[in-house]
Amino acid sequence: MTANSRSWKPPARLGIAWIGLVLLLGSTVSLSFVPLGWENTAIALFIAFAKVAIVAVIFMELDKGKALVRIFALAGLVWLAIMFWFVLNDYATRSEFPPPAAARPALSDSSDH
Amino acid sequence: MVEMHPEMQFSDLGQQQEIARLGIWVFLATEILFFGGPLLLYTVYRGAYAQGFAAAARHTDILIGTANTFILLTSSFLVAWATEAIKKDDGRLTALLFGAAVFLGLVFLGLKGMEYSNEYHEQLIPGFGFAFAEAERNAALLFFTFYFITTILHAIHLMIGIVLLIVIARHAAKGRYGAGYNAPVFVSALYWHFIDLVWIVLFALIYLPGRSGP
């Protein structure tokens, strides 16, 4: 490696990704101060996922290489989704399926201790 | 570049490199689940105590939080650039960029320390004289427990990442890696990016809720 063949310029796609990330950070912080109700949460999560996607696909090179690598990368997310799915199924439907009447006194008893 | 030979279980360096790539993703999948537990807890409790979580989140330092997000995003960019540099046989540039990322990581930790210290004085650390408006006290206790556990776990990961980058940067500067074989550079870079990903999600959950509230 000779000194004059060294490139001090970052690859353009990395530079563009970084600019995109910084712009997304700016917008998510500004938008969090605008009162929009539940949409504040939706925007914050959507922008977080967009940033995650940019880092994973471009910086972590999921756009290059073999499909097998992408499958391995997705596996973690799939397992995480299963965990969220099962647990939130329970919490989201508790009001629709209250515990049987016989179980209630026992539950309130134990909570007094 | 020093001549490299594949480990005995591989037929060539290309194959060794491919396996390293798969291996780090398997490790990162376990890390996703490791951080997934606290994230699930957060989701359930935030659903149950939406008001309290918003009130508690307003007490976090959005300025330091945003600055730290910017710092980590930039460090990830430098590390991604470093993995491109090694593909062009430029070990010195790789070492330099890793060094810059290490510096940014240390700045992040410094700012985080300042933030923890402020939170101690504001009595926001559970178990250390925690005090919060009575109506939202319990929810705030849950929020700040989540905040400290996840950010400390993240900081430990970052410290490991810093040590990793320093070690690999030293090897890279000596010309141990190049276009033919650079798995250690790529693998440590992926670990660093993962730390960035965790922070991106934590930032949205910790610093952003409740900003537009009273």
Interface residues (C-beta under 8 A of the other chain):
Chain A: M1 R6 S7 W8 P10 P11 L14 G15 A17 W18 L21 V22 L25 T28 V29 S32 F33 V34 P35 L36 N40 T41 A44 L45 I47 A48 K51 V52 V55 A56 I58 F59 M60 E61 G65 K66 L68 V69 F72 A73 A75 G76 L77 W79 L80 M83 F84 V87 L88 Y91
Chain B: E18 R21 L22 W25 V26 L28 A29 T30 E31 I32 L33 G36 G37 L39 L40 T43 V44 G47 I62 T66 T69 F70 L73 T74 S76 F77 V79 A80 W81 T83 E84 K88 D89 D90 G91 R92 L93 F186 L190 H193 D196 L197 I200 V201 F203 A204 L208 P209 R211 S212 G213
